[in-house]
Every structure is written in C-alpha cells, then in structure tokens.
Amino acid sequence: MEGGAIAQVCLRNGVGFAAVKSVSDHLFSARQAEEYFDFGQALEALGRVVLPLARALQEV
C-alpha cells in the first residue's frame, strides 16, 4: 500500500519510481517447525540481490 501511494505521487510529478518488496509474513501451520523463517538470513540474501539491482538501475 505504501509503495502504491509513493508510485502515484511520482507518476503525477513525472518522477521515476521502482519498488522492490519482500514478504516477511509467516503463516502458522502444523509444519511450522519445518517452515521456520530466519529473517536475518533472508535480509542478507536480499541484500545480495537488491544492491546490484539498485546499482544497475542507477545506470539506466
């Protein structure tokens, strides 16, 4: 929702906008122990992807 609001303002003002989102919600289930989500590990992995993407977007 926040990204949509920012995108709308950027569009109205002729400013380029890109958003990269990550879902961190964990749905509880009977297999929760098997589906454990390590948020710190996920952030590290995301950083390995997002930083090169951001650098590439700067060159466009």
Jmol script that loads the backbone (N, CA, C; Angstrom):
load data "model"
ATOM      1  N   MET A   1       0.817  -1.184   0.000  1.00  0.00           N
ATOM      2  CA  MET A   1       0.000   0.000   0.000  1.00  0.00           C
ATOM      3  C   MET A   1       0.869   1.259   0.000  1.00  0.00           C
ATOM      4  N   GLU A   2       1.913   1.268   0.804  1.00  0.00           N
ATOM      5  CA  GLU A   2       2.756   2.456   0.861  1.00  0.00           C
ATOM      6  C   GLU A   2       3.432   2.694  -0.477  1.00  0.00           C
ATOM      7  N   GLY A   3       3.899   1.619  -1.086  1.00  0.00           N
ATOM      8  CA  GLY A   3       4.555   1.747  -2.385  1.00  0.00           C
ATOM      9  C   GLY A   3       3.611   2.282  -3.439  1.00  0.00           C
ATOM     10  N   GLY A   4       2.341   1.892  -3.385  1.00  0.00           N
ATOM     11  CA  GLY A   4       1.346   2.387  -4.332  1.00  0.00           C
ATOM     12  C   GLY A   4       1.132   3.880  -4.190  1.00  0.00           C
ATOM     13  N   ALA A   5       1.097   4.366  -2.964  1.00  0.00           N
ATOM     14  CA  ALA A   5       0.920   5.799  -2.723  1.00  0.00           C
ATOM     15  C   ALA A   5       2.115   6.584  -3.249  1.00  0.00           C
ATOM     16  N   ILE A   6       3.313   6.086  -2.985  1.00  0.00           N
ATOM     17  CA  ILE A   6       4.518   6.770  -3.462  1.00  0.00           C
ATOM     18  C   ILE A   6       4.567   6.742  -4.986  1.00  0.00           C
ATOM     19  N   ALA A   7       4.228   5.608  -5.586  1.00  0.00           N
ATOM     20  CA  ALA A   7       4.222   5.499  -7.042  1.00  0.00           C
ATOM     21  C   ALA A   7       3.253   6.495  -7.671  1.00  0.00           C
ATOM     22  N   GLN A   8       2.091   6.677  -7.064  1.00  0.00           N
ATOM     23  CA  GLN A   8       1.104   7.612  -7.600  1.00  0.00           C
ATOM     24  C   GLN A   8       1.622   9.046  -7.556  1.00  0.00           C
ATOM     25  N   VAL A   9       2.236   9.429  -6.461  1.00  0.00           N
ATOM     26  CA  VAL A   9       2.794  10.786  -6.353  1.00  0.00           C
ATOM     27  C   VAL A   9       3.911  10.980  -7.378  1.00  0.00           C
ATOM     28  N   CYS A  10       4.762   9.983  -7.525  1.00  0.00           N
ATOM     29  CA  CYS A  10       5.846  10.073  -8.506  1.00  0.00           C
ATOM     30  C   CYS A  10       5.290  10.197  -9.922  1.00  0.00           C
ATOM     31  N   LEU A  11       4.278   9.399 -10.241  1.00  0.00           N
ATOM     32  CA  LEU A  11       3.671   9.442 -11.568  1.00  0.00           C
ATOM     33  C   LEU A  11       3.094  10.821 -11.852  1.00  0.00           C
ATOM     34  N   ARG A  12       2.392  11.382 -10.900  1.00  0.00           N
ATOM     35  CA  ARG A  12       1.784  12.706 -11.085  1.00  0.00           C
ATOM     36  C   ARG A  12       2.823  13.805 -11.253  1.00  0.00           C
ATOM     37  N   ASN A  13       4.029  13.580 -10.729  1.00  0.00           N
ATOM     38  CA  ASN A  13       5.071  14.599 -10.788  1.00  0.00           C
ATOM     39  C   ASN A  13       6.184  14.268 -11.776  1.00  0.00           C
ATOM     40  N   GLY A  14       5.975  13.224 -12.565  1.00  0.00           N
ATOM     41  CA  GLY A  14       6.968  12.878 -13.595  1.00  0.00           C
ATOM     42  C   GLY A  14       8.293  12.375 -13.041  1.00  0.00           C
ATOM     43  N   VAL A  15       8.256  11.750 -11.896  1.00  0.00           N
ATOM     44  CA  VAL A  15       9.468  11.230 -11.258  1.00  0.00           C
ATOM     45  C   VAL A  15       9.480   9.710 -11.397  1.00  0.00           C
ATOM     46  N   GLY A  16      10.602   9.162 -11.822  1.00  0.00           N
ATOM     47  CA  GLY A  16      10.724   7.716 -11.949  1.00  0.00           C
ATOM     48  C   GLY A  16      10.615   7.032 -10.598  1.00  0.00           C
ATOM     49  N   PHE A  17      10.070   5.845 -10.581  1.00  0.00           N
ATOM     50  CA  PHE A  17       9.882   5.113  -9.334  1.00  0.00           C
ATOM     51  C   PHE A  17       9.990   3.621  -9.584  1.00  0.00           C
ATOM     52  N   ALA A  18      10.683   2.937  -8.707  1.00  0.00           N
ATOM     53  CA  ALA A  18      10.743   1.471  -8.730  1.00  0.00           C
ATOM     54  C   ALA A  18      10.677   0.989  -7.287  1.00  0.00           C
ATOM     55  N   ALA A  19      10.031  -0.120  -7.061  1.00  0.00           N
ATOM     56  CA  ALA A  19       9.923  -0.679  -5.717  1.00  0.00           C
ATOM     57  C   ALA A  19      10.328  -2.143  -5.732  1.00  0.00           C
ATOM     58  N   VAL A  20      11.079  -2.531  -4.740  1.00  0.00           N
ATOM     59  CA  VAL A  20      11.431  -3.933  -4.528  1.00  0.00           C
ATOM     60  C   VAL A  20      10.874  -4.299  -3.163  1.00  0.00           C
ATOM     61  N   LYS A  21      10.031  -5.309  -3.135  1.00  0.00           N
ATOM     62  CA  LYS A  21       9.382  -5.684  -1.880  1.00  0.00           C
ATOM     63  C   LYS A  21       9.715  -7.126  -1.526  1.00  0.00           C
ATOM     64  N   SER A  22       9.704  -7.376  -0.250  1.00  0.00           N
ATOM     65  CA  SER A  22       9.928  -8.720   0.258  1.00  0.00           C
ATOM     66  C   SER A  22       8.824  -9.031   1.263  1.00  0.00           C
ATOM     67  N   VAL A  23       8.270 -10.195   1.171  1.00  0.00           N
ATOM     68  CA  VAL A  23       7.221 -10.600   2.097  1.00  0.00           C
ATOM     69  C   VAL A  23       7.874 -11.306   3.281  1.00  0.00           C
ATOM     70  N   SER A  24       7.611 -10.793   4.468  1.00  0.00           N
ATOM     71  CA  SER A  24       8.221 -11.390   5.653  1.00  0.00           C
ATOM     72  C   SER A  24       7.197 -12.076   6.553  1.00  0.00           C
ATOM     73  N   ASP A  25       5.934 -12.065   6.153  1.00  0.00           N
ATOM     74  CA  ASP A  25       4.905 -12.704   6.960  1.00  0.00           C
ATOM     75  C   ASP A  25       5.093 -14.221   6.944  1.00  0.00           C
ATOM     76  N   HIS A  26       4.816 -14.827   8.060  1.00  0.00           N
ATOM     77  CA  HIS A  26       4.892 -16.285   8.154  1.00  0.00           C
ATOM     78  C   HIS A  26       3.534 -16.798   8.611  1.00  0.00           C
ATOM     79  N   LEU A  27       2.955 -17.637   7.804  1.00  0.00           N
ATOM     80  CA  LEU A  27       1.666 -18.225   8.171  1.00  0.00           C
ATOM     81  C   LEU A  27       1.913 -19.428   9.058  1.00  0.00           C
ATOM     82  N   PHE A  28       1.219 -19.493  10.145  1.00  0.00           N
ATOM     83  CA  PHE A  28       1.394 -20.596  11.077  1.00  0.00           C
ATOM     84  C   PHE A  28       0.648 -21.829  10.574  1.00  0.00           C
ATOM     85  N   SER A  29       1.297 -22.956  10.703  1.00  0.00           N
ATOM     86  CA  SER A  29       0.696 -24.205  10.256  1.00  0.00           C
ATOM     87  C   SER A  29       1.197 -25.338  11.144  1.00  0.00           C
ATOM     88  N   ALA A  30       0.680 -26.507  10.894  1.00  0.00           N
ATOM     89  CA  ALA A  30       1.116 -27.677  11.660  1.00  0.00           C
ATOM     90  C   ALA A  30       2.590 -27.989  11.401  1.00  0.00           C
ATOM     91  N   ARG A  31       3.101 -27.544  10.258  1.00  0.00           N
ATOM     92  CA  ARG A  31       4.503 -27.802   9.893  1.00  0.00           C
ATOM     93  C   ARG A  31       5.389 -26.590  10.170  1.00  0.00           C
ATOM     94  N   GLN A  32       5.025 -25.761  11.130  1.00  0.00           N
ATOM     95  CA  GLN A  32       5.741 -24.516  11.377  1.00  0.00           C
ATOM     96  C   GLN A  32       7.234 -24.736  11.634  1.00  0.00           C
ATOM     97  N   ALA A  33       7.578 -25.755  12.395  1.00  0.00           N
ATOM     98  CA  ALA A  33       8.990 -26.002  12.694  1.00  0.00           C
ATOM     99  C   ALA A  33       9.789 -26.254  11.424  1.00  0.00           C
ATOM    100  N   GLU A  34       9.191 -26.931  10.460  1.00  0.00           N
ATOM    101  CA  GLU A  34       9.862 -27.216   9.194  1.00  0.00           C
ATOM    102  C   GLU A  34       9.950 -25.979   8.308  1.00  0.00           C
ATOM    103  N   GLU A  35       9.049 -25.027   8.534  1.00  0.00           N
ATOM    104  CA  GLU A  35       8.972 -23.849   7.683  1.00  0.00           C
ATOM    105  C   GLU A  35       9.582 -22.624   8.346  1.00  0.00           C
ATOM    106  N   TYR A  36      10.413 -22.816   9.355  1.00  0.00           N
ATOM    107  CA  TYR A  36      10.975 -21.695  10.102  1.00  0.00           C
ATOM    108  C   TYR A  36      11.652 -20.707   9.162  1.00  0.00           C
ATOM    109  N   PHE A  37      11.375 -19.446   9.376  1.00  0.00           N
ATOM    110  CA  PHE A  37      11.884 -18.386   8.523  1.00  0.00           C
ATOM    111  C   PHE A  37      12.903 -17.572   9.308  1.00  0.00           C
ATOM    112  N   ASP A  38      14.145 -17.561   8.871  1.00  0.00           N
ATOM    113  CA  ASP A  38      15.209 -16.801   9.527  1.00  0.00           C
ATOM    114  C   ASP A  38      15.287 -15.430   8.864  1.00  0.00           C
ATOM    115  N   PHE A  39      14.686 -14.415   9.513  1.00  0.00           N
ATOM    116  CA  PHE A  39      14.585 -13.090   8.911  1.00  0.00           C
ATOM    117  C   PHE A  39      15.958 -12.475   8.650  1.00  0.00           C
ATOM    118  N   GLY A  40      16.893 -12.640   9.569  1.00  0.00           N
ATOM    119  CA  GLY A  40      18.241 -12.104   9.374  1.00  0.00           C
ATOM    120  C   GLY A  40      18.916 -12.709   8.156  1.00  0.00           C
ATOM    121  N   GLN A  41      18.789 -14.004   8.004  1.00  0.00           N
ATOM    122  CA  GLN A  41      19.365 -14.693   6.846  1.00  0.00           C
ATOM    123  C   GLN A  41      18.684 -14.229   5.557  1.00  0.00           C
ATOM    124  N   ALA A  42      17.385 -14.022   5.617  1.00  0.00           N
ATOM    125  CA  ALA A  42      16.653 -13.552   4.438  1.00  0.00           C
ATOM    126  C   ALA A  42      17.108 -12.152   4.050  1.00  0.00           C
ATOM    127  N   LEU A  43      17.355 -11.279   5.019  1.00  0.00           N
ATOM    128  CA  LEU A  43      17.826  -9.926   4.713  1.00  0.00           C
ATOM    129  C   LEU A  43      19.204  -9.948   4.058  1.00  0.00           C
ATOM    130  N   GLU A  44      20.076 -10.817   4.529  1.00  0.00           N
ATOM    131  CA  GLU A  44      21.394 -10.938   3.911  1.00  0.00           C
ATOM    132  C   GLU A  44      21.265 -11.381   2.462  1.00  0.00           C
ATOM    133  N   ALA A  45      20.439 -12.373   2.211  1.00  0.00           N
ATOM    134  CA  ALA A  45      20.237 -12.870   0.846  1.00  0.00           C
ATOM    135  C   ALA A  45      19.616 -11.791  -0.029  1.00  0.00           C
ATOM    136  N   LEU A  46      18.660 -11.068   0.517  1.00  0.00           N
ATOM    137  CA  LEU A  46      18.010 -10.000  -0.227  1.00  0.00           C
ATOM    138  C   LEU A  46      19.013  -8.908  -0.589  1.00  0.00           C
ATOM    139  N   GLY A  47      19.900  -8.583   0.337  1.00  0.00           N
ATOM    140  CA  GLY A  47      20.929  -7.573   0.075  1.00  0.00           C
ATOM    141  C   GLY A  47      21.839  -7.975  -1.071  1.00  0.00           C
ATOM    142  N   ARG A  48      22.118  -9.254  -1.203  1.00  0.00           N
ATOM    143  CA  ARG A  48      22.970  -9.712  -2.308  1.00  0.00           C
ATOM    144  C   ARG A  48      22.293  -9.523  -3.660  1.00  0.00           C
ATOM    145  N   VAL A  49      20.990  -9.447  -3.665  1.00  0.00           N
ATOM    146  CA  VAL A  49      20.238  -9.268  -4.907  1.00  0.00           C
ATOM    147  C   VAL A  49      19.896  -7.797  -5.135  1.00  0.00           C
ATOM    148  N   VAL A  50      19.430  -7.130  -4.090  1.00  0.00           N
ATOM    149  CA  VAL A  50      18.906  -5.772  -4.234  1.00  0.00           C
ATOM    150  C   VAL A  50      20.009  -4.751  -4.518  1.00  0.00           C
ATOM    151  N   LEU A  51      21.150  -4.862  -3.852  1.00  0.00           N
ATOM    152  CA  LEU A  51      22.198  -3.859  -4.075  1.00  0.00           C
ATOM    153  C   LEU A  51      22.695  -3.847  -5.516  1.00  0.00           C
ATOM    154  N   PRO A  52      22.999  -4.998  -6.125  1.00  0.00           N
ATOM    155  CA  PRO A  52      23.375  -4.959  -7.547  1.00  0.00           C
ATOM    156  C   PRO A  52      22.240  -4.441  -8.437  1.00  0.00           C
ATOM    157  N   LEU A  53      21.007  -4.756  -8.107  1.00  0.00           N
ATOM    158  CA  LEU A  53      19.872  -4.259  -8.879  1.00  0.00           C
ATOM    159  C   LEU A  53      19.802  -2.740  -8.784  1.00  0.00           C
ATOM    160  N   ALA A  54      19.929  -2.198  -7.585  1.00  0.00           N
ATOM    161  CA  ALA A  54      19.878  -0.757  -7.393  1.00  0.00           C
ATOM    162  C   ALA A  54      21.005  -0.061  -8.159  1.00  0.00           C
ATOM    163  N   ARG A  55      22.177  -0.650  -8.126  1.00  0.00           N
ATOM    164  CA  ARG A  55      23.311  -0.066  -8.874  1.00  0.00           C
ATOM    165  C   ARG A  55      23.032  -0.089 -10.378  1.00  0.00           C
ATOM    166  N   ALA A  56      22.469  -1.171 -10.864  1.00  0.00           N
ATOM    167  CA  ALA A  56      22.153  -1.268 -12.300  1.00  0.00           C
ATOM    168  C   ALA A  56      21.081  -0.255 -12.673  1.00  0.00           C
ATOM    169  N   LEU A  57      20.109  -0.045 -11.810  1.00  0.00           N
ATOM    170  CA  LEU A  57      19.050   0.928 -12.110  1.00  0.00           C
ATOM    171  C   LEU A  57      19.599   2.354 -12.162  1.00  0.00           C
ATOM    172  N   GLN A  58      20.623   2.638 -11.399  1.00  0.00           N
ATOM    173  CA  GLN A  58      21.231   3.966 -11.422  1.00  0.00           C
ATOM    174  C   GLN A  58      21.867   4.260 -12.770  1.00  0.00           C
ATOM    175  N   GLU A  59      22.314   3.216 -13.462  1.00  0.00           N
ATOM    176  CA  GLU A  59      22.980   3.394 -14.754  1.00  0.00           C
ATOM    177  C   GLU A  59      22.004   3.583 -15.910  1.00  0.00           C
ATOM    178  N   VAL A  60      20.729   3.335 -15.663  1.00  0.00           N
ATOM    179  CA  VAL A  60      19.718   3.436 -16.724  1.00  0.00           C
ATOM    180  C   VAL A  60      19.369   4.875 -16.986  1.00  0.00           C
TER     181      VAL A  60
END
end "model"
wireframe off; spacefill off
backbone 0.3
color backbone group
